[in-house]
Amino acid sequence: MAKMLTEKLSLTCDRLLSHRQLACCYSYFSIPQHGKEVLVYSTRDGQQKPLILTGHHGDISALTFGKRSSPVILCSASADYVIVWDIELCQKRTQEGKVAAGTVIGTLLGEVVHLSFCFSDARVAACTGATACILSSKRPETIHTLTGHLGPVTSAEFCPWNNDILVTTSEDRTFRVWDLKTEAVFFQSFVLSASPLLTTYFLEEDRHLITGSTDGQVWCFSLSDDHKCHLVTKMDLEKMEKRHQMHRETVSHQAGCVLKSSADKVETSKPVLKMALCRPLSDINGDQENDNSWFCIGSSDGLYVVDLATSELVTALYFKDYPKLSITMAGSWTISPGCDNSMLMLVSSLFTPCVVMLEVRLYDLGRPLACGKGFSVFPSSSPLPNSPLNTELKRKEPSHPKKKGGVKDQPLVFHCKVKSSGYTSAPRRIMFSPKTNVQKNSSSRKKADGNTGSLLKDYPADGVAPAIPCADVSVKKHVSCLQYSGDGKQILCGLGDSTLLLYKSCLTGAPAVYLGHDKPISSLSWSLSRRWWLSASEDLSLQIWTHCNSEPAIIMGDKMFSKPIRGAQFYYLDKFVLLASGPSLYLYLYNLDITRDDIKRYHQRSVSKLAGCFTTTSATDITALSAINDFFSHIVLVCGSDRSIQVFDMNKGTVASEAPDAHSRAIHCITQNKGSAFSSQAPDSYNLFLTSAVTDGMKIWDLRTLRCVRRYENHVNRCQPCSSAVSPCGRFIATGSEDNCAYVYDIRSSNYLHRLQNHSDTVLNVAFNPATPQLLTGTLDGKLRLFKSSSGSSLSCDTSAAVHSVLNKTV
């Protein structure tokens, strides 16, 4: 094991300091001595004698340093006094042989359990009993007295981007956001846990507030400009630890080595004693994709590094894994940035009168382990000679019997039609006269020009997300799936009563109705040419349809599949039909022939042929699948009922990698970032994909490492299979929700961007228009609603050859 945790200094105290707030900063750390004295040590020179500060008459219960680097000030509190010390001034007076003195800013406040400076060091928050007192750091003045908690206040922290906002936590299991200008409460949380809240921490970059409790629960809230807090994610240290251990065992098993478990065999409580930002420098780590979302948690058995973006544990540093440490269980933590990309931690022992100074090298934390080798949706080589992707459909040429004898029955003319001589028509009385002064229809020309211009217009790469409702349609039955055509002109809508509807993208006019299935439609897919599409149903059948034909060209059913089809689509530039049924992934070649003989009207001339059948590992049933059809890609992603994500390499026809336990429940929706013909993204962006599971929110994954890179949990998904979608520009994510809303996220943030309300029922399906900033939602009670962007313009419902040129250029 790499030596990530080192002990720089160990001090034996005259009494137990397990539940006292100690102080540590970049240059100094401080502990009480003999109850009433303050010792200030240098973190840079361990041989330097400590500075002794006297002035308290009662036992010191809390210490803290100011936020500014110069001057370095220290605040100490006891039941009788709260004193602020200027460390450099005190050192100077001591060197001159004088008594170091501080400024008394509070008197007889009671036992103070927590102290905190604001970011300008002008004010100090002192927690005593159920009260938080705001004191001036310059003179003995109590600026504010905040009361309202039903239990003792355990911590108070100033907001880094607004010094007039204070957040307090309490043993009443709630936190409050205070306005220091009016002493009013901006926000009071509900009861978060059965255990008291101990600490709180701000993430300034994301405007997030994190709080933790004594039973290891961690909550992250967003603090918006209206000072209302919205839950972003909730974490459990014990559950994160178990998932992390399972992930390490899986990676070690794939690497062919045995991993020794570091987790405790006996379950122990993991109180959240202290939290701090944990950010390795980019020049050391090279790839800093998620490091800015890391934070560390000091608990009783060690230090936990958590990735807030994914709500997963990055690593855990247990005291028992470092036998040379002077501490086995921690009672309190104080964390401060160190030098050379390190962090300093002052930790008091829980059961012994001992304090240690620990140092953690951030670059030793390393990157999270990846499952298997990296992959990409872009192929690195051409298909192998025996690859299933090289399979071709042999077409039978029509055989004509040879005629015997010479040339017979030759036509007398060379045309299939002969113009009438006109003998039977009435004689013409008006001779030819040319038309003059013909005015051209300018409106039609403008309309055509406008259509062409809008079709050639790129999808806005920097536009805002669609959030303005502009159209509503009722389809009576619940919407089971939605799919836009590649040009954004048409919408396929599958219903729960087995009906398939074809709408214009503006939802105007009566839809074309297609009937052929017997049970709810489970999957829809457009071909690249947009001349045909497929539908799969719970009736164990798949049908391929063409325009202007009310009957399917191909019907794949008749006991071909033993279990319902959980996903179906066109694949490999429309060469194959890809579908999943049970534990099998089927690859079909097909040929469409829409000509029909009136005598043999029900004879199907279109053909399909099985090109390959592939089975998941452990023969688990497939619950969802996704593949890219817009360009050649060998990768197919499938999700299993065992909660795994499996990566199929269709070039070899095998499972290339697997991510076990991707969610706590089986994944019901997987969506890749496919872009569109109207937008372009960075090549690596196409390696991102989304997964959704009931009760477990939504995760975005990176195919290159096959690990989760962010989690989204603001929406409600308890029992219905709500779908998700990625915008063509790759900047937004939309998902359905059971609170009668649709949620739009910025892909870079776990907090939602828009909450699209006023739906009449659960939003089951969402789909982005590939050509213009529009979002379509479908509900459980059969309502379609279209949302547009505030800066977007609607796209014409007409099609032209311009789209084909754009499509060919993109492909």
C-alpha positions in Angstrom: 0.0 0.0 0.0 1.3 3.5 -0.8 2.1 5.6 2.2 -0.7 8.2 1.8 -1.0 9.0 5.4 2.1 10.1 7.4 2.4 11.2 11.0 4.4 14.4 11.4 4.0 15.0 15.1 2.5 13.3 18.1 1.8 15.1 21.4 0.7 13.6 24.7 -1.7 15.8 26.6 -2.5 16.1 30.3 -6.2 15.3 29.7 -8.6 13.9 27.1 -9.3 16.2 24.2 -11.5 13.9 22.2 -14.5 16.2 21.8 -12.8 19.6 21.8 -12.5 21.8 18.7 -8.8 22.2 18.0 -7.2 24.7 15.6 -5.0 24.2 12.6 -3.9 26.4 9.7 -1.2 26.6 7.1 1.5 27.8 9.5 0.3 26.9 13.0 -1.8 24.5 15.1 -3.1 25.0 18.6 -4.2 22.9 21.5 -5.2 23.6 25.1 -2.8 22.8 28.0 -3.7 22.3 31.6 -7.2 23.3 30.6 -6.7 27.1 30.7 -3.6 27.7 28.6 -3.2 27.7 24.8 -0.2 26.2 23.1 0.6 27.4 19.5 2.9 25.2 17.5 4.6 25.8 14.1 3.7 23.3 11.4 6.9 24.1 9.5 9.4 23.7 12.4 8.7 20.9 14.7 11.7 21.8 16.9 10.5 25.3 17.6 9.1 25.8 21.1 5.4 26.4 21.3 3.9 29.8 22.1 2.0 29.8 25.4 -1.0 32.1 25.7 -2.7 32.7 29.1 -5.8 34.6 30.0 -8.6 32.1 30.5 -9.9 31.2 34.0 -12.0 28.2 32.8 -11.3 25.2 30.7 -10.8 26.0 27.0 -13.5 24.2 24.9 -12.9 25.5 21.4 -10.1 27.0 19.2 -10.0 28.2 15.6 -7.8 30.2 13.3 -8.9 33.0 11.1 -9.5 32.5 7.3 -6.9 35.1 6.2 -3.2 34.3 5.9 -2.1 37.6 7.3 -2.3 38.5 10.0 -2.8 35.1 11.6 -5.3 35.4 14.4 -6.5 32.7 16.8 -9.8 32.7 18.8 -10.1 30.7 22.0 -13.2 30.2 24.1 -14.0 29.0 27.6 -17.1 29.5 29.8 -15.8 32.9 31.0 -14.1 34.5 28.0 -13.8 34.5 24.3 -10.4 35.9 23.3 -8.8 36.8 20.0 -5.0 36.6 19.7 -2.7 38.0 17.1 -0.1 35.3 16.8 2.7 37.3 15.3 2.2 40.1 17.8 2.1 37.6 20.6 5.3 36.0 19.4 7.0 39.4 19.3 5.9 40.4 22.8 7.1 37.0 24.1 10.5 37.5 22.5 10.7 40.9 24.1 10.0 39.3 27.5 6.5 40.7 27.8 3.3 38.9 28.5 1.3 38.0 25.4 -2.2 39.5 25.6 -5.3 39.1 23.5 -8.6 40.9 23.0 -11.6 39.7 25.0 -14.6 39.9 22.7 -17.1 37.9 24.7 -17.8 37.3 28.4 -19.8 34.7 30.3 -21.3 33.1 27.2 -21.3 29.6 28.7 -19.6 26.6 27.3 -18.7 27.3 23.7 -18.5 24.1 21.6 -17.7 25.6 18.2 -16.0 28.8 16.9 -15.8 30.1 13.3 -14.5 33.2 11.6 -16.1 34.9 8.7 -14.0 35.1 5.5 -12.9 38.7 6.3 -12.1 37.8 9.9 -14.2 40.7 11.1 -16.8 38.5 12.9 -16.8 35.3 15.0 -19.6 32.9 15.4 -19.7 31.1 18.8 -22.1 28.2 19.5 -23.2 27.9 23.1 -26.3 25.9 24.1 -29.1 26.5 21.7 -27.8 29.9 20.7 -25.3 31.1 18.1 -23.7 34.4 19.0 -22.1 36.6 16.4 -19.2 38.6 18.0 -16.9 41.3 16.7 -13.3 40.2 16.4 -12.0 43.7 17.1 -13.8 44.6 20.3 -16.1 43.2 23.0 -19.4 43.4 21.1 -22.2 40.9 20.5 -23.5 41.8 17.1 -26.3 39.2 16.8 -27.8 36.5 19.1 -29.5 33.8 17.0 -32.0 31.6 18.8 -34.6 29.2 17.5 -33.1 25.7 17.5 -34.7 23.2 19.8 -31.5 21.6 20.7 -27.8 22.6 21.3 -26.1 24.2 18.3 -23.2 22.0 17.1 -21.7 24.2 14.4 -22.0 27.5 12.6 -20.3 28.5 9.4 -20.3 31.7 7.3 -21.2 31.6 3.7 -18.0 32.2 1.6 -19.7 34.2 -1.1 -22.0 36.2 1.2 -20.7 37.1 4.7 -24.3 38.1 5.8 -25.4 34.5 5.5 -24.8 32.0 8.4 -25.7 28.3 8.5 -26.1 26.5 11.9 -26.6 22.8 12.7 -28.1 21.5 15.8 -28.8 18.3 17.8 -32.4 18.9 16.9 -31.3 17.3 13.5 -32.0 20.4 11.4 -30.0 23.2 10.0 -30.9 26.8 9.5 -29.9 29.5 7.0 -29.8 32.9 8.7 -29.9 36.4 7.4 -27.5 38.3 9.6 -28.8 41.7 8.5 -32.3 41.1 9.9 -31.6 38.0 12.2 -34.3 36.3 10.2 -34.3 32.6 9.1 -34.0 32.3 5.3 -34.5 28.5 5.4 -35.1 25.8 7.9 -34.6 22.2 6.9 -36.8 19.3 7.8 -35.6 16.7 10.3 -32.9 15.1 8.3 -31.9 12.1 10.4 -32.5 10.2 13.7 -29.1 11.4 14.8 -27.8 15.0 15.5 -26.1 17.0 12.8 -22.5 17.7 13.7 -20.8 19.8 11.0 -21.4 21.8 7.8 -19.3 22.8 4.9 -19.6 25.1 1.8 -18.5 24.4 -1.7 -18.2 27.9 -3.2 -17.7 26.9 -6.8 -21.0 25.0 -7.0 -22.9 27.1 -4.4 -23.5 23.9 -2.4 -23.9 23.3 1.3 -22.9 19.9 2.8 -23.9 18.7 6.3 -23.2 15.5 8.1 -24.6 13.6 11.1 -23.3 11.3 13.8 -24.6 8.2 12.0 -22.6 8.8 8.9 -25.3 10.4 6.7 -24.2 13.3 4.4 -26.6 15.6 2.6 -25.7 18.1 -0.1 -28.0 21.1 -0.8 -27.9 23.8 -3.4 -28.1 27.3 -2.0 -29.7 29.4 -4.6 -29.9 33.2 -4.9 -33.3 33.2 -3.1 -31.5 31.4 -0.2 -33.8 28.3 -0.5 -32.1 25.0 -0.2 -32.8 22.1 -2.6 -31.5 18.6 -1.9 -28.9 17.6 -4.5 -27.9 14.2 -3.2 -27.8 12.2 0.0 -24.9 9.8 0.9 -24.3 7.1 3.5 -20.7 6.5 4.5 -21.3 2.9 5.3 -23.1 2.1 2.0 -20.4 4.0 0.0 -17.7 2.0 1.8 -19.4 -1.3 0.9 -19.8 -0.3 -2.8 -16.2 0.8 -2.9 -15.0 -2.5 -1.5 -17.1 -4.5 -4.0 -15.7 -2.3 -6.9 -12.1 -2.9 -5.8 -12.7 -6.6 -5.6 -14.2 -6.7 -9.1 -11.3 -4.7 -10.6 -8.8 -6.9 -8.7 -10.6 -10.1 -10.0 -10.4 -8.8 -13.6 -6.7 -8.0 -13.0 -6.1 -11.6 -11.7 -5.0 -10.7 -8.2 -6.5 -11.1 -4.8 -7.3 -8.0 -2.8 -7.1 -7.9 0.9 -10.1 -6.3 2.5 -9.4 -3.2 4.5 -13.0 -2.6 5.7 -14.0 -3.6 9.2 -15.5 -7.0 9.6 -17.5 -5.6 12.5 -19.8 -2.6 11.7 -18.9 0.6 13.6 -20.5 4.0 13.6 -18.9 6.5 11.2 -19.8 10.0 12.5 -19.1 12.9 10.2 -16.7 14.9 12.5 -15.2 17.3 9.9 -15.4 18.0 6.2 -13.0 19.8 3.9 -12.3 20.3 0.2 -9.9 17.8 -1.3 -8.5 19.0 -4.7 -5.2 17.6 -6.2 -3.4 20.0 -8.4 -3.9 19.5 -12.2 -0.2 19.7 -13.0 0.4 16.7 -10.8 -2.6 14.6 -11.6 -2.6 15.4 -15.3 -6.2 14.4 -15.9 -8.4 16.4 -13.5 -11.8 15.4 -14.7 -13.6 15.1 -11.3 -11.1 16.3 -8.8 -12.8 19.6 -8.2 -15.8 17.7 -6.8 -13.8 15.7 -4.2 -14.1 16.4 -0.5 -12.8 14.5 2.5 -14.6 13.4 5.6 -12.9 12.9 8.9 -14.5 10.1 10.9 -13.7 8.0 13.9 -11.9 5.2 12.1 -10.1 7.2 9.3 -10.3 9.6 6.5 -12.8 9.2 3.6 -12.4 10.9 0.2 -15.7 11.3 -1.6 -16.6 12.3 -5.1 -19.6 14.5 -4.7 -20.4 14.4 -8.4 -21.0 10.6 -8.3 -21.8 10.2 -4.6 -19.2 7.5 -4.5 -16.2 6.8 -2.3 -12.8 7.5 -4.0 -10.7 6.0 -1.3 -10.6 5.4 2.4 -7.6 5.8 4.7 -8.1 3.7 7.8 -6.0 4.2 10.9 -5.6 0.4 11.4 -3.9 0.2 8.0 -1.0 2.3 9.4 0.3 0.5 12.5 2.9 3.1 13.2 0.3 5.8 13.9 -0.1 6.9 17.5 -3.9 6.9 17.1 -6.5 4.2 16.4 -9.7 6.1 16.8 -10.4 9.8 16.4 -12.5 12.1 18.5 -12.1 15.3 16.6 -10.6 16.5 13.3 -9.3 19.8 12.1 -8.2 20.0 8.4 -6.2 22.6 6.7 -4.3 22.9 3.3 -0.6 22.2 3.5 2.3 22.9 1.3 3.4 20.9 -1.8 -0.1 19.7 -2.7 -0.8 18.2 0.7 -3.3 18.5 3.6 -2.6 18.9 7.3 -4.9 17.3 9.8 -4.9 17.7 13.5 -6.6 14.7 15.1 -7.4 14.0 18.7 -7.6 10.5 20.0 -11.0 9.2 21.1 -9.8 7.2 24.1 -6.3 8.4 25.0 -4.9 11.9 25.8 -3.1 12.2 22.6 -3.1 14.6 19.6 -1.3 13.8 16.3 -0.5 15.9 13.2 -1.1 14.0 10.0 -0.2 14.8 6.5 -1.9 13.5 3.3 -0.3 13.8 -0.1 -3.1 14.5 -2.5 -1.4 13.1 -5.6 -1.0 9.8 -3.7 -4.8 9.4 -3.6 -4.7 8.5 -7.3 -7.5 8.1 -9.7 -10.5 5.8 -9.1 -10.1 2.3 -10.4 -11.7 1.5 -13.8 -13.5 -1.7 -14.7 -11.4 -3.3 -17.5 -9.6 -1.6 -20.3 -10.9 1.6 -21.9 -13.2 1.6 -24.9 -14.5 4.1 -27.4 -17.5 4.3 -29.6 -15.2 5.0 -32.5 -13.7 1.9 -34.0 -9.9 1.7 -33.9 -9.7 -0.8 -36.9 -11.8 -2.3 -39.6 -14.0 -5.4 -38.8 -12.3 -8.7 -38.6 -12.7 -11.1 -41.5 -15.0 -13.4 -39.5 -16.7 -10.5 -37.7 -20.5 -10.7 -37.5 -20.5 -7.1 -38.9 -19.3 -8.5 -42.2 -22.3 -10.7 -42.7 -24.2 -10.0 -45.9 -27.7 -10.8 -47.0 -27.7 -12.9 -50.2 -30.5 -11.7 -52.5 -32.1 -14.1 -54.9 -32.1 -12.9 -58.4 -35.5 -13.5 -60.3 -35.2 -16.5 -62.6 -36.8 -16.2 -66.0 -37.4 -19.3 -68.1 -35.6 -19.4 -71.4 -37.8 -19.1 -74.5 -37.4 -21.5 -77.3 -37.4 -20.6 -81.0 -36.8 -17.3 -82.7 -37.9 -13.8 -81.9 -41.6 -13.6 -81.4 -44.2 -11.1 -80.4 -42.1 -8.0 -80.9 -43.9 -4.6 -80.2 -44.6 -2.3 -83.1 -43.7 0.8 -81.2 -40.9 1.6 -78.8 -43.0 3.2 -76.1 -45.2 1.6 -73.5 -48.0 4.1 -74.2 -49.2 5.4 -77.6 -50.7 8.9 -77.8 -54.3 9.0 -79.1 -54.8 10.4 -82.6 -57.6 12.6 -81.3 -60.3 11.5 -83.7 -62.8 11.1 -80.9 -62.1 14.5 -79.2 -64.0 17.7 -79.9 -62.4 20.0 -82.4 -60.2 22.8 -81.0 -61.7 26.3 -81.5 -59.1 28.4 -79.7 -55.5 28.3 -81.0 -52.4 28.7 -78.9 -51.9 32.0 -77.3 -48.9 32.8 -75.1 -49.4 33.9 -71.5 -47.9 37.3 -70.7 -47.5 39.4 -67.5 -47.4 36.3 -65.3 -46.6 37.3 -61.7 -44.4 34.9 -59.7 -45.6 33.8 -56.3 -43.2 35.6 -54.0 -44.6 34.2 -50.9 -44.0 30.6 -51.9 -40.4 31.5 -52.9 -39.9 33.1 -49.5 -41.4 30.2 -47.8 -39.1 27.8 -49.7 -36.1 30.0 -49.0 -37.0 30.2 -45.4 -37.4 26.4 -45.1 -34.0 25.8 -46.7 -32.4 28.3 -44.5 -33.8 26.8 -41.3 -32.9 23.3 -42.5 -29.3 24.3 -43.0 -29.1 26.1 -39.7 -26.9 24.4 -37.1 -28.2 23.4 -33.7 -27.2 26.3 -31.3 -24.2 25.2 -29.4 -24.5 27.9 -26.7 -28.3 28.3 -26.5 -30.5 28.0 -23.5 -32.4 24.8 -22.6 -36.0 24.5 -23.8 -38.4 25.4 -20.9 -41.2 27.4 -22.4 -44.4 25.3 -23.2 -45.7 26.0 -26.7 -48.0 23.1 -27.7 -50.2 20.4 -26.0 -51.8 17.3 -27.5 -53.9 14.6 -25.8 -53.6 11.1 -27.1 -55.9 9.5 -24.5 -53.6 6.5 -23.7 -50.3 6.5 -21.8 -47.2 7.4 -23.8 -44.8 4.4 -23.7 -42.1 5.8 -26.0 -41.2 8.8 -28.2 -38.7 9.1 -31.0 -37.8 12.1 -33.3 -36.8 11.5 -36.9 -33.2 12.4 -37.8 -34.3 15.7 -39.4 -36.5 16.7 -36.5 -39.6 16.9 -38.8 -41.6 14.0 -37.5 -42.3 12.3 -34.2 -43.1 8.7 -33.6 -45.3 8.1 -30.5 -45.9 4.6 -29.2 -48.9 4.2 -26.9 -49.9 1.7 -24.2 -52.9 0.5 -26.3 -50.5 -0.9 -29.1 -51.2 2.1 -31.3 -48.4 3.9 -33.2 -48.9 7.6 -34.1 -46.8 9.7 -36.5 -47.0 13.4 -35.8 -45.4 16.5 -37.4 -42.8 17.9 -35.0 -45.0 21.0 -34.4 -47.8 18.6 -33.2 -50.3 20.2 -35.6 -52.8 18.3 -37.7 -54.1 14.8 -37.3 -51.5 12.1 -36.9 -51.1 9.1 -39.1 -52.2 6.0 -37.2 -50.5 2.6 -37.6 -52.1 -0.6 -36.2 -50.3 -3.9 -36.0 -49.4 -4.8 -32.5 -51.5 -6.4 -29.8 -49.8 -5.1 -26.7 -48.1 -1.8 -25.6 -45.3 -0.6 -27.7 -41.9 -0.8 -25.9 -39.4 0.5 -28.4 -39.2 2.8 -31.5 -36.4 3.6 -33.9 -36.0 5.6 -37.1 -33.7 4.6 -39.9 -31.1 7.1 -41.1 -32.9 7.7 -44.4 -36.2 8.4 -42.5 -38.0 6.3 -45.1 -38.8 3.5 -42.6 -38.9 2.8 -38.9 -39.4 -0.1 -36.5 -41.5 -0.7 -33.5 -41.3 -3.4 -30.9 -44.0 -4.5 -28.5 -44.8 -6.5 -25.4 -46.5 -9.0 -27.8 -43.1 -10.5 -28.6 -43.0 -9.0 -32.1 -41.0 -6.4 -34.1 -42.4 -4.7 -37.1 -40.7 -2.5 -39.7 -42.9 0.2 -41.3 -42.6 2.4 -44.4 -44.1 5.7 -45.4 -47.5 5.8 -47.1 -48.2 2.1 -46.2 -50.5 1.2 -43.4 -49.2 -2.4 -43.2 -45.7 -3.4 -41.9 -43.2 -4.4 -44.5 -41.6 -6.9 -42.1 -43.1 -8.7 -39.2 -40.7 -10.5 -36.9 -42.8 -12.5 -34.5 -44.6 -15.9 -34.6 -42.8 -17.3 -31.6 -39.4 -16.1 -32.8 -38.7 -14.7 -29.3 -39.6 -16.3 -26.0 -39.5 -13.2 -23.9 -40.6 -9.5 -24.5 -38.3 -7.3 -26.5 -36.7 -4.8 -24.2 -34.9 -2.8 -26.8 -34.7 -2.6 -30.6 -33.1 -0.2 -33.1 -31.4 0.1 -36.4 -27.6 -0.4 -36.2 -24.4 0.0 -38.2 -25.8 2.6 -40.6 -29.1 0.8 -41.1 -27.4 -2.4 -42.1 -28.7 -4.4 -39.1 -31.7 -4.5 -36.8 -30.5 -4.9 -33.2 -32.8 -6.2 -30.5 -32.7 -7.7 -27.1 -35.0 -10.5 -25.8 -34.3 -12.4 -22.6 -30.6 -12.9 -22.1 -29.9 -12.7 -25.9 -28.8 -10.0 -28.2 -30.0 -10.6 -31.7 -28.5 -9.1 -34.9 -30.7 -9.3 -38.0 -30.0 -8.5 -41.6 -33.0 -7.3 -43.6 -34.2 -6.2 -47.0 -37.3 -4.2 -47.6 -39.5 -4.8 -50.7 -42.7 -2.8 -50.5 -44.1 -4.0 -53.8 -47.2 -6.2 -53.5 -49.0 -8.5 -55.7 -52.8 -8.0 -55.5 -53.4 -11.7 -56.0 -50.8 -12.7 -53.3 -51.5 -9.6 -51.2 -50.5 -11.2 -47.9 -47.3 -12.6 -49.2 -44.4 -10.7 -47.5 -41.6 -10.0 -50.1 -39.3 -8.3 -47.5 -36.9 -10.7 -45.9 -34.9 -10.8 -42.7 -32.1 -13.1 -41.6 -30.4 -13.8 -38.3 -26.8 -12.6 -38.5 -25.8 -13.4 -34.9 -27.1 -14.2 -31.5 -25.1 -13.2 -28.4 -25.7 -14.0 -24.7 -24.9 -11.9 -21.7 -22.5 -13.1 -19.0 -24.3 -15.3 -16.4 -27.3 -15.4 -18.9 -28.9 -12.4 -17.1 -32.0 -10.9 -18.9 -31.4 -7.7 -20.8 -33.5 -4.8 -19.5 -32.2 -2.0 -21.9 -29.8 -1.6 -24.8 -28.2 1.3 -26.7 -26.0 1.5 -29.8 -25.0 4.3 -32.2 -26.4 4.1 -35.7 -25.3 7.4 -37.1 -21.7 6.2 -37.8 -19.9 2.9 -37.7 -19.4 1.7 -34.2 -18.6 -1.7 -32.8 -19.9 -1.0 -29.3 -23.3 -2.1 -28.0 -24.3 -1.3 -24.4 -26.7 -3.6 -22.6 -28.1 -3.5 -19.1 -28.9 -6.7 -17.2 -31.4 -7.6 -14.6 -28.5 -8.3 -12.3 -27.9 -4.5 -12.2 -24.8 -4.7 -14.4 -23.8 -2.8 -17.5 -22.1 -4.9 -20.2 -20.1 -3.7 -23.2 -20.5 -5.9 -26.3 -17.8 -5.7 -28.9 -19.8 -6.6 -32.0 -16.6 -6.9 -34.0 -15.8 -10.1 -32.0 -19.3 -10.9 -30.9 -18.3 -11.1 -27.2 -18.8 -9.2 -23.9 -15.6 -7.0 -23.7 -16.2 -5.5 -20.3 -18.7 -5.3 -17.5 -19.6 -2.9 -14.7 -21.3 -4.9 -12.0 -23.8 -3.3 -9.5 -24.1 -0.1 -11.6 -27.3 0.8 -9.8 -29.1 -0.4 -6.7 -31.9 -1.6 -9.0 -32.0 -3.0 -12.5 -31.5 -0.3 -15.1 -34.6 0.4 -17.2 -33.2 3.1 -19.5 -29.8 3.6 -21.1 -29.1 6.6 -23.5 -26.0 7.5 -25.3 -24.8 10.9 -26.3 -25.3 10.6 -30.0 -25.5 14.2 -31.0 -27.3 14.9 -34.3 -26.8 15.8 -37.9 -27.2 19.5 -37.0 -24.5 19.7 -34.3 -21.0 18.6 -33.6 -19.3 17.8 -30.3 -15.8 16.9 -29.2 -15.1 13.3 -30.1 -14.7 12.2 -26.5 -18.2 13.5 -25.7 -19.7 10.6 -27.6 -18.3 8.2 -25.1 -20.7 9.5 -22.4 -24.0 7.6 -21.7 -26.8 7.8 -19.2 -28.5 5.1 -17.1 -31.7 5.4 -15.0 -33.0 3.0 -12.4 -36.0 3.1 -10.1 -35.2 4.7 -6.7 -31.5 5.2 -7.7 -31.7 8.3 -9.8 -29.7 8.9 -13.0 -26.0 8.4 -13.7 -23.7 9.5 -16.5 -20.8 7.2 -17.4 -17.6 7.5 -19.3 -17.1 4.5 -21.7 -13.4 5.1 -21.7 -13.1 4.1 -18.0 -16.5 2.5 -17.6 -17.2 4.4 -14.4 -19.8 6.8 -13.2 -18.7 10.5 -13.5 -21.8 12.2 -12.2 -25.1 11.5 -10.5 -28.5 13.3 -10.8 -31.1 12.8 -8.1 -33.3 15.8 -8.0 -36.2 14.1 -9.8 -38.6 11.5 -8.4 -38.5 8.0 -9.8 -39.9 5.5 -7.3 -41.8 2.9 -9.5 -42.3 4.1 -13.1 -39.7 3.6 -15.9 -39.1 7.2 -16.6 -36.8 7.8 -19.6 -34.0 10.2 -20.1 -32.4 12.0 -23.1 -29.3 14.0 -24.0 -29.6 17.2 -26.0 -28.0 17.3 -29.5 -25.5 19.9 -28.2 -24.5 17.6 -25.4 -25.0 20.3 -22.7 -28.3 19.3 -21.2 -30.0 16.2 -19.9 -33.8 15.8 -19.6 -35.7 13.1 -17.6 -39.2 12.3 -16.7 -40.4 12.3 -13.1 -43.2 11.0 -10.9 -44.0 14.4 -9.4 -45.8 15.5 -12.6 -42.7 17.4 -13.8 -39.9 17.0 -16.3 -36.4 18.0 -15.1 -33.7 19.5 -17.2 -30.1 19.3 -15.9 -26.9 21.0 -16.9 -24.7 18.0 -17.7 -21.9 19.6 -15.6 -24.0 20.0 -12.4 -26.0 17.6 -10.2 -28.5 20.3 -9.5 -31.5 20.7 -11.9 -31.6 23.7 -14.3 -35.4 23.7 -15.0 -38.3 22.0 -13.4 -41.0 21.8 -16.1 -44.3 21.8 -14.1 -48.0 21.6 -14.7 -48.1 18.2 -16.3 -51.3 16.3 -15.5 -49.6 13.0 -14.5 -46.2 11.2 -14.3 -43.9 12.2 -17.1 -42.7 8.9 -18.6 -40.9 9.9 -21.7 -38.8 12.8 -22.9 -37.1 13.5 -26.3 -35.0 16.3 -27.7 -35.6 17.6 -31.2 -32.3 16.9 -33.1 -32.6 20.0 -35.3 -33.9 22.8 -33.0 -34.0 23.5 -29.2 -37.2 21.7 -28.4 -38.1 19.2 -25.8 -41.1 16.8 -26.0 -42.6 15.1 -23.0 -45.2 12.3 -22.8 -47.2 11.5 -19.7 -48.9 8.5 -18.1 -52.4 9.8 -18.8 -51.6 10.4 -22.6 -50.6 14.0 -22.9 -47.8 15.3 -25.2 -46.3 18.7 -24.4 -43.8 20.6 -26.5 -41.3 23.0 -24.9 -39.1 25.5 -26.8 -36.1 27.6 -25.9 -36.5 31.3 -25.2 -34.0 32.0 -27.9 -34.9 29.2 -30.3 -37.0 29.4 -33.4 -39.4 26.8 -34.6 -38.4 24.6 -37.5 -40.5 24.1 -40.6 -42.3 20.8 -40.9 -41.2 20.4 -44.6 -38.3 18.3 -45.7 -35.8 18.8 -48.6 -32.6 17.5 -50.0 -30.7 20.0 -47.9 -31.1 17.7 -44.9 -29.6 14.8 -46.8 -26.5 16.8 -47.7 -26.1 17.8 -44.0 -26.6 14.2 -43.0 -24.1 12.9 -45.5 -21.6 15.5 -44.5 -21.9 14.6 -40.8 -21.7 10.9 -41.4 
